[in-house]
Amino acid sequence: MPGILKRLMTIAAIGTAAMVTFTSASSAQTVLKLGDIYAQTHSNSLADKRFAELVEKKTNGAVKVEVYLDSTLGNERELAESVIAGTIDIAPSGLSGIGRFVPDAQVLELPYLYRDLKHMQRVAMAIAPDVDKMFQAKGIKNLGYLFLGPRSLASRKEINTLSDMRGLRLRVPESPLYVGFARALGAVPTPIPFPEVYTSLETGVADAAEGEPATLATTKWYEPTKSVSLTKHIWHYRFFAMNGNKFNSLPQDQQKAVHEAAQEAMEYQVGLVEEFNNKALDEIKGAGVKIVETKDLDAFAKALVEFNTEFAKKLGPTAEALLQKVRTVQ
């Protein structure tokens, strides 16, 4: 009897250990690392935080997203490289980041391509299948879109007309599109990483930097320039890029939750864009900075028509077809 009791106790102990192991494994938390370049109060950063909250809620805590903002994990190019390598799981990124790896998608950031934010949203819906296919070919899962624009200039020199662009040392992201855009307008393109822009304006390495009002405000680039000229030259997307292998490694229910969370964060962020831009311009005015209503923006757009067409042509037929698809969306 004692031998039987001993064996039963041993079996019970093994069973208990197995239950503990199973419980531990089933409750193991997946941690995703997200990096972004923007400050805590930027609309994109708020969308990142909302995404993290939604993922945790939709997975009942099984997936946690750690959010690192303000270029803590690197500049936009470095973040995109890290997503490709898998050392960072997610990084909302535009042309100067993820666009390096999906070059055909760069045409989506060409100047004077979108009329307004609502037009951008319609375009996003139309091109989503094309973008998904491009990204998948590079091992990236595009979870959705964040929206930025319209970009304008924080400049030491007031930009009233197109002729004022001539000779302007304009800080641009490290990408051929922005370099070519500046050159086509007669400016001198000056590629400088995002975290170094304020110092470059302060020291005179650059005369101007461009970004949407919320970016100009949160970075305070207007402080060394003392004027902001509303050229409204670019509306653009930031792709909610995730390492494809990491996304595919998640169970299907978690994949669904992550994708849904990104879509809801996208809807949340698009609702902030105009409000944040208006608040940003009020803040900039309140700091004693002159807001210049740049005249004849049609002249700027016309000066860039040939550049836009040639840029897409150099990328190839896929880029040309994507640009044509954008142009057909009303």
Phi, psi and chi 1 to 4 in degrees:
 res  aa     phi    psi   chi1   chi2   chi3   chi4
   1 MET       -  -45.9 -173.6   69.1  177.0      -
   2 PRO   -59.2  -35.7  -25.0   35.0      -      -
   3 GLY   -65.6  -41.3      -      -      -      -
   4 ILE   -63.3  -44.1  -65.4  173.1      -      -
   5 LEU   -60.2  -39.8 -178.1   60.1      -      -
   6 LYS   -65.0  -41.8 -174.2  174.6 -178.2  179.5
   7 ARG   -65.7  -40.4  -76.5 -162.6  -61.9  -85.0
   8 LEU   -62.8  -40.1  -71.0  171.5      -      -
   9 MET   -65.4  -37.0  -69.1  176.4   66.2      -
  10 THR   -66.1  -45.2  -58.9      -      -      -
  11 ILE   -60.9  -42.3  -68.3  169.1      -      -
  12 ALA   -61.9  -40.3      -      -      -      -
  13 ALA   -65.5  -40.3      -      -      -      -
  14 ILE   -64.2  -42.7  -68.1  170.9      -      -
  15 GLY   -61.7  -42.4      -      -      -      -
  16 THR   -62.8  -42.7  -59.4      -      -      -
  17 ALA   -63.2  -40.4      -      -      -      -
  18 ALA   -64.4  -40.5      -      -      -      -
  19 MET   -63.7  -40.8  -73.8  178.5   66.4      -
  20 VAL   -63.2  -43.9  170.0      -      -      -
  21 THR   -62.5  -44.9  -57.6      -      -      -
  22 PHE   -62.5  -44.4  175.5   78.1      -      -
  23 THR   -61.7  -42.1  -57.7      -      -      -
  24 SER   -63.8  -43.2  175.1      -      -      -
  25 ALA   -67.6  -41.3      -      -      -      -
  26 SER   -71.2  -23.5   64.1      -      -      -
  27 SER   -99.9    5.4   62.8      -      -      -
  28 ALA   -60.0  136.5      -      -      -      -
  29 GLN   -98.0  133.1 -171.6  179.5   59.5      -
  30 THR   -88.6  128.1  -62.7      -      -      -
  31 VAL  -110.3  123.4  177.6      -      -      -
  32 LEU  -107.4  135.5  -57.8  176.3      -      -
  33 LYS  -102.0  124.9 -171.0 -179.5  -67.5 -174.8
  34 LEU  -118.1  130.8 -177.4  155.0      -      -
  35 GLY  -120.9  142.0      -      -      -      -
  36 ASP  -143.8  160.2 -152.0  -23.0      -      -
  37 ILE   -93.3  -15.4   61.3  172.4      -      -
  38 TYR   -86.8  160.8  -71.0  113.3      -      -
  39 ALA   -69.6  164.2      -      -      -      -
  40 GLN   -55.2  -33.5  -63.6  -80.0  -17.8      -
  41 THR   -94.0   -0.2   54.6      -      -      -
  42 HIS   -70.7  149.4 -165.8  -78.6      -      -
  43 SER   -61.0  -34.3   69.7      -      -      -
  44 ASN   -66.7  -39.1  -83.4 -148.7      -      -
  45 SER   -66.0  -40.1  -60.9      -      -      -
  46 LEU   -64.6  -35.7  -64.3 -179.5      -      -
  47 ALA   -66.4  -38.7      -      -      -      -
  48 ASP   -59.2  -45.3  -64.1  -23.5      -      -
  49 LYS   -66.3  -41.0  -66.2  175.5 -170.5  176.4
  50 ARG   -62.9  -41.8  175.9   63.4   64.6   92.7
  51 PHE   -57.4  -46.6  169.0   70.9      -      -
  52 ALA   -61.0  -43.6      -      -      -      -
  53 GLU   -61.9  -43.6  -67.8  167.5    1.7      -
  54 LEU   -67.8  -39.4  -71.4  167.3      -      -
  55 VAL   -62.0  -46.6  167.0      -      -      -
  56 GLU   -62.2  -40.9 -168.5  157.4    5.8      -
  57 LYS   -67.8  -45.7 -180.0  179.7  178.1 -179.1
  58 LYS   -70.8  -21.7  -71.4  175.5  179.5  -68.6
  59 THR  -104.9    8.9   62.6      -      -      -
  60 ASN    54.0   37.7  -65.8  -44.2      -      -
  61 GLY    84.4   -0.1      -      -      -      -
  62 ALA   -70.4  -26.3      -      -      -      -
  63 VAL  -124.5  128.5 -179.4      -      -      -
  64 LYS  -119.0  136.7  178.9 -178.1  179.3 -178.5
  65 VAL  -108.7  118.8  179.5      -      -      -
  66 GLU   -91.0  124.0  -66.2 -179.9  -12.9      -
  67 VAL  -105.9  125.5  177.2      -      -      -
  68 TYR  -119.7  114.5  -61.0   86.3      -      -
  69 LEU  -108.5 -178.9  -56.9  172.6      -      -
  70 ASP    58.6   39.3 -147.2    6.1      -      -
  71 SER    60.1   24.6  -61.2      -      -      -
  72 THR   -58.7  -36.6  -56.6      -      -      -
  73 LEU  -100.5    7.3  -60.9 -178.2      -      -
  74 GLY   130.1  170.7      -      -      -      -
  75 ASN   -77.5 -179.5   61.0   35.6      -      -
  76 GLU   -62.9  -40.4 -167.0  156.4    6.0      -
  77 ARG   -63.3  -45.2  172.9 -178.0   55.6   78.3
  78 GLU   -64.8  -38.2  -68.0  164.6  -19.8      -
  79 LEU   -64.5  -43.2  -71.5  171.6      -      -
  80 ALA   -63.0  -42.7      -      -      -      -
  81 GLU   -60.7  -37.9  -71.0  171.6  -11.4      -
  82 SER   -68.7  -35.5  -63.3      -      -      -
  83 VAL   -65.8  -43.7  166.3      -      -      -
  84 ILE   -60.6  -43.1  -63.0  -66.6      -      -
  85 ALA   -74.6  -21.7      -      -      -      -
  86 GLY    90.1    7.6      -      -      -      -
  87 THR   -81.6  -20.7   53.0      -      -      -
  88 ILE  -123.9  141.4  -66.5  174.9      -      -
  89 ASP   -84.5  -39.7  -58.7  -57.2      -      -
  90 ILE  -139.4  139.3  -56.3  167.9      -      -
  91 ALA  -152.4  106.1      -      -      -      -
  92 PRO   -56.8  128.9  -25.7   36.7      -      -
  93 SER  -154.3  147.3 -177.3      -      -      -
  94 GLY  -108.4 -152.2      -      -      -      -
  95 LEU   -60.6  -41.6 -178.4  149.9      -      -
  96 SER   -77.0   -4.7   58.4      -      -      -
  97 GLY  -113.2  -90.9      -      -      -      -
  98 ILE   -67.6  -22.3 -146.9   70.4      -      -
  99 GLY   -62.3  -20.4      -      -      -      -
 100 ARG   -66.9  -28.6  -67.7  168.7  177.1  -93.7
 101 PHE   -98.6  -18.8  -58.8   95.2      -      -
 102 VAL  -125.6   70.1 -168.0      -      -      -
 103 PRO   -59.6  -32.1   16.9  -29.2      -      -
 104 ASP   -62.5  -29.3  -71.2  -27.3      -      -
 105 ALA   -72.2  -10.3      -      -      -      -
 106 GLN   -63.1  -25.7  -67.9 -178.3   18.0      -
 107 VAL   -64.3  -17.9  -64.1      -      -      -
 108 LEU   -72.6   -7.5  -60.7  174.7      -      -
 109 GLU  -112.0   13.2 -157.2  158.0  -38.7      -
 110 LEU   -65.6  149.5  -73.7  167.8      -      -
 111 PRO   -69.1  147.2   21.7  -32.0      -      -
 112 TYR    52.9   41.2  -62.2  104.4      -      -
 113 LEU   -93.7  -31.2 -161.7   56.8      -      -
 114 TYR  -115.9  143.8  -48.9  102.2      -      -
 115 ARG   -76.8  -40.2  -66.8 -170.3  -63.4  -85.2
 116 ASP  -166.0 -175.5   51.4   33.8      -      -
 117 LEU   -64.1  -40.5 -174.0   56.4      -      -
 118 LYS   -65.1  -37.7  -70.8 -177.1  177.9  178.7
 119 HIS   -62.3  -41.3 -175.5 -141.8      -      -
 120 MET   -59.3  -42.0  -83.2 -167.1   83.1      -
 121 GLN   -63.5  -40.3  -69.6  175.6  -89.4      -
 122 ARG   -64.8  -40.0  -67.3 -165.6  -64.4  -86.1
 123 VAL   -64.2  -43.1  170.2      -      -      -
 124 ALA   -56.4  -41.8      -      -      -      -
 125 MET   -65.9  -38.7  -69.3  179.0   64.6      -
 126 ALA   -70.3  -36.9      -      -      -      -
 127 ILE   -96.0   -4.6   63.7  171.8      -      -
 128 ALA   -51.2  -46.4      -      -      -      -
 129 PRO   -62.0  -37.9  -22.5   34.4      -      -
 130 ASP   -66.5  -44.0  -54.2  -88.3      -      -
 131 VAL   -65.4  -44.2  171.0      -      -      -
 132 ASP   -57.4  -42.5  -70.7  -11.9      -      -
 133 LYS   -64.7  -43.7 -174.5  176.8  178.6 -179.0
 134 MET   -60.9  -45.4  -69.3  175.6 -173.5      -
 135 PHE   -68.4  -42.6  -84.7   53.7      -      -
 136 GLN   -59.8  -35.7  -74.1  167.3    7.6      -
 137 ALA   -64.3  -21.0      -      -      -      -
 138 LYS  -105.2   10.8  -59.3  -64.9 -177.7  178.8
 139 GLY    77.2   26.8      -      -      -      -
 140 ILE  -121.6  140.0  -51.9  161.8      -      -
 141 LYS  -103.8  120.2  172.7   66.1  176.9  177.1
 142 ASN   -90.3  112.6 -177.1   41.2      -      -
 143 LEU   -81.7  -18.2  -61.6  173.0      -      -
 144 GLY   162.1 -159.8      -      -      -      -
 145 TYR  -132.9  145.0  -57.6   81.8      -      -
 146 LEU  -114.3  156.8  -63.0  176.7      -      -
 147 PHE  -121.6  137.3  -58.4   83.2      -      -
 148 LEU  -137.8  145.1  -74.5  178.8      -      -
 149 GLY   140.8  175.5      -      -      -      -
 150 PRO   -80.6  140.6   29.7  -33.3      -      -
 151 ARG   -74.1  140.4  -63.7  172.4   79.3  111.0
 152 SER  -138.0 -171.7  -70.5      -      -      -
 153 LEU  -114.5  126.8  -57.3  178.7      -      -
 154 ALA   -91.1  113.2      -      -      -      -
 155 SER  -141.0  140.1  175.7      -      -      -
 156 ARG   -64.7  -31.8  -68.9  175.9  178.7  -86.6
 157 LYS  -104.2  131.2  173.4 -174.2  179.6 -177.6
 158 GLU   -67.5  134.8  -65.8  179.5   16.9      -
 159 ILE  -105.2   95.3  -52.6  -59.8      -      -
 160 ASN   -91.3  -37.1  -71.0  -70.5      -      -
 161 THR  -138.6  172.1   64.1      -      -      -
 162 LEU   -56.6  -36.2  179.7   59.4      -      -
 163 SER   -63.1  -23.3   61.9      -      -      -
 164 ASP   -70.9  -12.8  -67.5  -34.8      -      -
 165 MET   -77.8  -18.7  -66.1  -66.9  -64.0      -
 166 ARG   -62.5  121.8 -165.3  170.6  -62.4  117.5
 167 GLY    81.2   -0.3      -      -      -      -
 168 LEU   -69.7  124.6 -173.3   76.0      -      -
 169 ARG   -79.8   96.1  -71.6  174.3  -61.5  178.9
 170 LEU  -100.0  119.2  175.4   59.6      -      -
 171 ARG   -67.2  129.1  178.6  -88.7  166.1 -178.8
 172 VAL  -131.5  157.7  -68.3      -      -      -
 173 PRO   -59.9  161.6  -22.0   33.2      -      -
 174 GLU   -80.1   75.4  -60.6  170.7  -79.3      -
 175 SER  -151.4  146.0   78.6      -      -      -
 176 PRO   -59.1  -33.9  -25.5   35.1      -      -
 177 LEU   -61.5  -48.0 -173.9  151.3      -      -
 178 TYR   -72.0  -34.4  -81.3   84.2      -      -
 179 VAL   -63.3  -46.0  169.2      -      -      -
 180 GLY   -67.6  -38.3      -      -      -      -
 181 PHE   -59.0  -48.1  145.2   78.3      -      -
 182 ALA   -62.6  -43.6      -      -      -      -
 183 ARG   -65.2  -38.4 -166.8  170.2  -75.2  136.5
 184 ALA   -64.9  -25.1      -      -      -      -
 185 LEU   -91.9    0.9  -67.7  179.7      -      -
 186 GLY    91.7    3.3      -      -      -      -
 187 ALA   -84.8  170.3      -      -      -      -
 188 VAL  -103.2  105.3  179.1      -      -      -
 189 PRO   -65.4  133.1   21.2  -29.6      -      -
 190 THR  -130.4   89.8  -50.7      -      -      -
 191 PRO   -69.4  124.8  -18.8   32.8      -      -
 192 ILE  -142.3  133.4  -63.7  169.1      -      -
 193 PRO   -58.4  147.2  -24.6   35.0      -      -
 194 PHE   -49.5  -48.8 -168.6   88.7      -      -
 195 PRO   -65.7  -14.3  -19.1   33.1      -      -
 196 GLU  -101.9    2.6  -59.6  170.0   22.7      -
 197 VAL   -66.8  -46.1  176.7      -      -      -
 198 TYR   -56.2  -47.6 -172.0   98.2      -      -
 199 THR   -62.9  -38.2  -57.0      -      -      -
 200 SER   -65.7  -35.1   73.9      -      -      -
 201 LEU   -71.9  -38.5  -67.4  169.6      -      -
 202 GLU   -65.3  -39.1 -152.6  173.1   25.0      -
 203 THR   -90.3   -8.5   58.4      -      -      -
 204 GLY    87.5    8.1      -      -      -      -
 205 VAL   -61.9  -34.7  172.1      -      -      -
 206 ALA  -125.7  146.6      -      -      -      -
 207 ASP   -88.8  -24.4  -58.5  -42.7      -      -
 208 ALA  -154.0  158.5      -      -      -      -
 209 ALA  -138.6  153.5      -      -      -      -
 210 GLU  -122.2  149.4   50.5   84.6   55.2      -
 211 GLY   177.1  167.8      -      -      -      -
 212 GLU   -72.7  160.9   89.0  -75.4   -2.0      -
 213 PRO   -51.4  -40.9  -30.2   37.0      -      -
 214 ALA   -62.4  -37.8      -      -      -      -
 215 THR   -69.8  -43.5  -65.4      -      -      -
 216 LEU   -60.1  -33.1  -60.5 -178.1      -      -
 217 ALA   -78.2  -48.5      -      -      -      -
 218 THR   -68.6  -29.5   55.2      -      -      -
 219 THR   -85.2  -18.0   57.6      -      -      -
 220 LYS    60.0   33.7  -61.4 -165.0 -177.5  -61.6
 221 TRP   -63.4  -21.0  -68.3  -14.1      -      -
 222 TYR   -69.2  -19.3   60.6   81.0      -      -
 223 GLU   -62.0  -49.2  -71.5 -177.8  -19.8      -
 224 PRO   -78.9  -15.4   21.1  -26.7      -      -
 225 THR   -95.4  -32.0   64.5      -      -      -
 226 LYS    70.0    1.2  -56.2  -57.8 -179.0 -173.7
 227 SER  -149.6  150.7   76.9      -      -      -
 228 VAL  -129.1  123.2  167.3      -      -      -
 229 SER  -106.6  124.6  -60.8      -      -      -
 230 LEU   -84.8   77.4  -58.5 -179.6      -      -
 231 THR   -80.1  -22.3   51.2      -      -      -
 232 LYS    47.5   49.1  -57.5  178.0 -177.6  178.4
 233 HIS   -85.6  -26.2   49.4  -87.5      -      -
 234 ILE  -142.1  127.2  -70.6  176.7      -      -
 235 TRP  -100.3  141.3  -75.9   92.8      -      -
 236 HIS  -153.8  161.3   68.5  100.1      -      -
 237 TYR   -92.7  152.9  -56.1  105.1      -      -
 238 ARG  -118.6  122.5  -63.9 -173.3   79.5 -131.5
 239 PHE   -79.4  136.6  -55.3   98.9      -      -
 240 PHE   -83.9   77.3 -135.7  110.8      -      -
 241 ALA   -85.1  131.9      -      -      -      -
 242 MET  -127.8  143.7 -178.7  172.2 -178.4      -
 243 ASN   -57.8  124.3  178.2  -88.5      -      -
 244 GLY   -61.3  -43.0      -      -      -      -
 245 ASN   -62.9  -38.6  -71.3  -25.4      -      -
 246 LYS   -66.2  -43.2 -172.3   66.8  175.8 -177.6
 247 PHE   -61.8  -44.8 -179.9   81.8      -      -
 248 ASN   -68.8  -22.1  -68.1  -27.5      -      -
 249 SER   -76.1  -15.8   72.9      -      -      -
 250 LEU   -76.8  146.7  -61.2  175.1      -      -
 251 PRO   -58.5  154.9  -21.1   31.6      -      -
 252 GLN   -58.0  -37.7  -75.6 -166.7   -6.6      -
 253 ASP   -66.1  -33.3   61.5  -33.1      -      -
 254 GLN   -75.8  -35.4  -67.8 -177.2    3.2      -
 255 GLN   -58.5  -46.2  -70.0 -178.0   11.6      -
 256 LYS   -60.7  -42.9 -177.4  173.1 -178.6  -72.9
 257 ALA   -64.9  -42.5      -      -      -      -
 258 VAL   -64.9  -43.6  167.1      -      -      -
 259 HIS   -64.8  -44.8 -172.7  -99.3      -      -
 260 GLU   -62.2  -40.3  -74.2  179.6   -6.9      -
 261 ALA   -62.5  -40.2      -      -      -      -
 262 ALA   -65.4  -41.2      -      -      -      -
 263 GLN   -63.6  -41.2  -66.3  -64.7  -55.4      -
 264 GLU   -70.0  -36.9  -70.0  178.5   31.1      -
 265 ALA   -65.8  -35.4      -      -      -      -
 266 MET   -63.6  -46.5  177.1  178.7   75.7      -
 267 GLU   -63.3  -37.4  -68.4  171.4   10.3      -
 268 TYR   -64.3  -45.9  165.1   70.3      -      -
 269 GLN   -68.0  -38.9 -172.2  -92.3  -22.4      -
 270 VAL   -63.9  -28.5   78.1      -      -      -
 271 GLY   -73.0  -12.7      -      -      -      -
 272 LEU   -95.7  -20.4  -62.0  176.4      -      -
 273 VAL   -56.3  -57.4  174.3      -      -      -
 274 GLU   -66.4  -40.6  -69.2 -177.0   -5.0      -
 275 GLU   -60.4  -45.6  175.2 -169.5  -12.1      -
 276 PHE   -67.8  -38.0  -87.8   47.4      -      -
 277 ASN   -63.1  -43.5  -78.9  -13.4      -      -
 278 ASN   -64.3  -44.1  -69.5  -25.3      -      -
 279 LYS   -63.2  -39.0  -74.7 -177.8  177.7  177.9
 280 ALA   -64.3  -44.0      -      -      -      -
 281 LEU   -64.8  -36.7  -71.7  174.5      -      -
 282 ASP   -63.8  -41.0  -72.5  -18.6      -      -
 283 GLU   -64.6  -42.9  177.2 -173.2  -33.2      -
 284 ILE   -64.3  -43.7  -67.7  169.4      -      -
 285 LYS   -61.4  -41.8  -71.5  176.1 -172.9  174.9
 286 GLY   -63.6  -21.7      -      -      -      -
 287 ALA   -86.3    6.5      -      -      -      -
 288 GLY    83.1   15.4      -      -      -      -
 289 VAL   -89.7  137.9  174.3      -      -      -
 290 LYS   -79.0  129.0 -175.6  171.8 -177.9  179.4
 291 ILE   -98.0  120.1  -55.6  -65.3      -      -
 292 VAL  -103.4  121.9  178.8      -      -      -
 293 GLU   -83.1   92.4  -66.6  -75.9   -9.8      -
 294 THR   -59.3  134.8  -55.2      -      -      -
 295 LYS   -89.4  155.2  -57.5  177.1 -176.4   66.8
 296 ASP    50.4   63.0 -163.9    7.7      -      -
 297 LEU   -66.5  -20.1  -63.9 -176.5      -      -
 298 ASP   -61.3  -34.1  -75.7  -15.7      -      -
 299 ALA   -66.0  -38.7      -      -      -      -
 300 PHE   -62.2  -47.9  -76.7   73.9      -      -
 301 ALA   -61.8  -42.8      -      -      -      -
 302 LYS   -64.3  -35.5  -72.6  175.3 -176.8  175.6
 303 ALA   -67.6  -14.8      -      -      -      -
 304 LEU  -109.7   -2.9  -70.4  158.4      -      -
 305 VAL   -58.3  -50.8  169.2      -      -      -
 306 GLU   -63.6  -40.9 -176.1  178.9   -8.6      -
 307 PHE   -59.2  -47.1  166.1   73.8      -      -
 308 ASN   -58.7  -46.3  -73.8   -1.4      -      -
 309 THR   -64.4  -45.0  -58.8      -      -      -
 310 GLU   -68.1  -35.1  -71.9  -58.7  -47.6      -
 311 PHE   -62.3  -46.7 -174.2   86.4      -      -
 312 ALA   -64.8  -40.3      -      -      -      -
 313 LYS   -61.2  -40.7 -173.5  176.5  179.9  179.9
 314 LYS   -65.7  -32.8  -73.7  177.4 -177.1  176.9
 315 LEU   -71.5  -33.4  -71.6  173.4      -      -
 316 GLY   124.4  179.1      -      -      -      -
 317 PRO   -58.8  -37.9  -23.0   32.8      -      -
 318 THR   -63.3  -43.3  -58.1      -      -      -
 319 ALA   -66.8  -40.5      -      -      -      -
 320 GLU   -62.5  -41.4  -72.7 -175.4  -73.9      -
 321 ALA   -66.7  -38.5      -      -      -      -
 322 LEU   -66.0  -42.9 -176.8   60.1      -      -
 323 LEU   -62.1  -42.1  178.2   58.4      -      -
 324 GLN   -62.9  -37.7 -177.8   57.1   30.9      -
 325 LYS   -64.7  -41.5 -168.4  167.6 -171.7  176.1
 326 VAL   -60.6  -44.2  171.5      -      -      -
 327 ARG   -66.8  -19.4  -74.5  171.9  166.6  166.3
 328 THR   -89.3  -10.9   60.1      -      -      -
 329 VAL   -78.6  124.9  177.0      -      -      -
 330 GLN   -91.9      -  -63.7  -56.4  -48.7      -
